[in-house]
């Protein structure tokens, strides 16, 4: 039986508790390692972590994620600090469905040559605001068929606003979606710190390697979009025209339409349902 470690870096944000609970309700046993990233965040994190003595908490004196490096250094060192067979990752503002780890392990067991698995994710604008399943961005080797850049038009208060967005990187896998065998995770460690877009670097390093990955074909990661970071230009274009709540509503509609269109371009079938799951 494969043992599993879930790695979380945190600055003590309130949603950390929901991330913890989502790990504790997994249908496959796993240990949760949480790294509090900097002394100034200890008090907030400790208030939450003290409720969960079974979580293995490490309080780091320095903030390794400063200047946009987020979880890079923690994810790099984690494979050398845990002994479990497989490492999963979970940001402190996201959460798993109860069968996430089970689905990852099942995919690895069914594909003995695979050294990593990746799950699919659901996109939210807030924890209670589901937008759509992601069939466009964090999909690994499967194809994003939208034009790049993607042009569209918004009608706001009688105005026609031409808009465009550059599609996210091909071959992307979000950090939260990975399940990586420990031996491979150690080999990948230094790649986390090559660039602040760390999961993109990891995904492309894996694509260019001889390692075999497998998709679980299950949407078991729930990912909350921070629009200010995700598409700040959208906010800047509309901030003098609409209140923020309506900006978010407009973005939710645009985002869902993009994902629906990509699905249509795949014949209304997920590409992982028509192509091999291994990469």
N, C-alpha and C positions, 0 to 999 in steps of 0.2 A: 504494500500500500504506500503510495507516494505521500510524503509529508509536505505541507504547504505553509509558507510564511507570507503574510500580507504586510507590505511596507507602506507606512504613511509618514509623511513629513507634515508638520503643523506649526502654525503660529498661534494656536489656541483660539481659532475662530469658533463661534458657537455651533456651527454645523458639524464640527468634529464629532459630537456625540452621536449624530445620526449615522455618520460613517462607521463609528465603532459598532453601533447596534446592527448595522447591515452585515458586518463581519461576524458578529456573534450569532446571527440567525442563519448562517450558511448551513446548507444540508450536507456539506463535506467538512470534516474537522480541519481547522487551520489555527495557526498562532498569529496574533496581531502585534507587530512591532511598530511603535510610534516614536518618532524622533521630534522632540520639541526644538525648533530651530532658532535658538538664541535666548539668552538669559532674560531679556526683557519680556519674553512671552511666557515665561514659566508660570506666573501666577494664574493667568487665564486658563492655560492648558491644565494645570494641576487641579483646578476646581472641577474640571470634567474627568480627568484621568483617575482621580481618587475614588470615583464611583465604580471604577472597573479594574479591580486589582489583578484580574487575569490578563490584562493587557500589559505587554512588556514595554515600559516607557523608558526612554533615554533622553536626558535633558542636556542639550548641547550648550556650551557657554557662549559660542559665537553664532551669528546668523549667517549660515553658509549660503542661503538663498538671496542675499542682498544683491542689488543691482540687476535684478531680472533673472538670476540663476535658479530661482525657485527650488525645485527638488533635485537639481542635478547632482550635487555632491553627496547627498544622502543616498540617492539611488545607486551612485557609483560605489559607495563603501558598503552598502547593505549586504551584498553577496558574501562578503568576508566576515560579517558579524553574525550571520544566522547559519544554522546547520540543516535546515529543511531542504528537501529535494527540489522544490519548485517555488519560485518567487512570483507573487502577484503584487500589484501596486495600486494604491488608492489615495487620491488627493483628499484633503480634509473637508472639501466642500462638495464632494460627490458621494455616491453610494452604490452598492451592488444590489441586484435582486438576490433572493435567497439561494438560487441554484447556480450562481456565477462560478464559484470555485469548482463545484461538481462538474459543470459543463466543460470547464477548461481541462480538468484531469481526465474526464471521459474522452475528450478529443485527443489528448496525448496518448492515452492507453490504446485507443483504436488505431493510432498511427505511430507504431514503435520507432520509426525513423525520425520522427519530429522531435526537435529540441526546444521548440517553443510553440505556444498556441496564442491566438488572440480572439477575444470576444468582440461583439458589436455593441454599439451604444445607442441609447435614447437621448435626445436633445431636449433640454429644458431651458427656459429663460428665468425661471425661479423654481424653487423646489415643488411648488404646487402648480406649475405652468408647463405642462408637457407640450412640446411643439411637434416633433415627428421622430421616427426612427432614422438614424443616420445611414443612408445608403450612398453617400456622396464623398465623405471626407475621410473618416477613419475606417477604411475598408481594405487596407493592405494592398495585395496585388490586383484587386479587382478594379475595373476601369470606370473612371469618372468621364462620362460622355458629353458633358456640357461644354460649350465653347468657352475659351479662356482668352480674354476676359469675357464675363457674362454680362450682357447689356439688358436692361429692362427699364420700365417707366413707372413712376409713381404719380398718381393724381391726388394732390393735396390742396384742399381749399380752392379748387378750381384751377390750380396750376398743374401743368404737366412737367414733371421733373425727370430728365434723363439720368439714369443711374447705371453704374456698372460695378462689378466686383471681380477681383481676381480669385479664381477658384483655389482652394487649398491644394497643397502639394499632392501630386500623385504618389502612391505607395505609402501613404501616411498610416500609422497606427498610433492611436492615443495611448499615453502612458498607462492609464487606468485599465486598458484592455489587454495588456500583456500578461502572460503566464510563461515564465522562462525557467528552464531547468538550471539549477545552481551552477553547474560547470560552465555552461554557456554564459550565464549572467556574470561570472567572474571575468571571462574573456572580453565581455562587452564593457566592463566597468569604466575604462578611461574614455569611451566614446560619449558617455553622458556629459562630459565636460568639454567637448569640442566646440559646442555652440549652444546658445540659449534656447534654440529650438530643439531641445534634446531628444524628444520622442521621434521627431522626423529623422534626426541623425541615426538613432538606433534602428528605426525601421529600414532605412536605406542601407545601413551597414549590413543588416541581416539579408536584405534582398540581393546584395552584391556578394554575399558569402556562399559557402556550400551548405549552410544550415537549412534544414527543412522546417517550415512552419505550417501550422494547420489552423484553419478558421473553425470556431465552434458553431458558426451559423446561428448563434443565439444572441439576442439583444439583452444582455445581462448587466451592462454598466449604465448608470444614470448620470449624465454629464450636464452640469449647469453652465450655461454660457454667460460669461461676463462681457456684455456687449461693448463696454468701454474699451476693453482690450481686444475683443474679437473683431469688431468692425467699427472703430471710432469714427471713421469717415461718414458712416450712416447717421450717427448722432449729430455730427457737426453740420451736415446738410439740412437736417430737419429741426434742430434745436430752437430756431427762431420762428418756426411755423407751428409746432405741435408741443403739447406737454409731454413729459417723458413717458407716461403710461401709454399714450397713443403712439409714440415712437416705437415702443416695444411691441405694441400690437401690430404696427406696420411691418416691423422686422420679422415677427413670427410668421406673418403671412408670406413675406418674400422667401423666408427660409424654407417653409413648407413647400411652396411652389417650386423652388429649385430642386428639392429632393424628389418631389413628385415627377417633375420633368425628367430627371435622370432615370427614374424608374421606368417611365414611358419609353425612353430611348433604349432601354434594355428589354423592351417587349412586355413591360409590366410584370417582370420576374426579377427577383433578386439575382444578381450575377453569380453568387455563391451557390444558388440552387441549380444552376445550369452548367457550372464549370467545376473542375476538381477543387477540393478544399485545401489541398496542399500547395505550397509555393516554394 
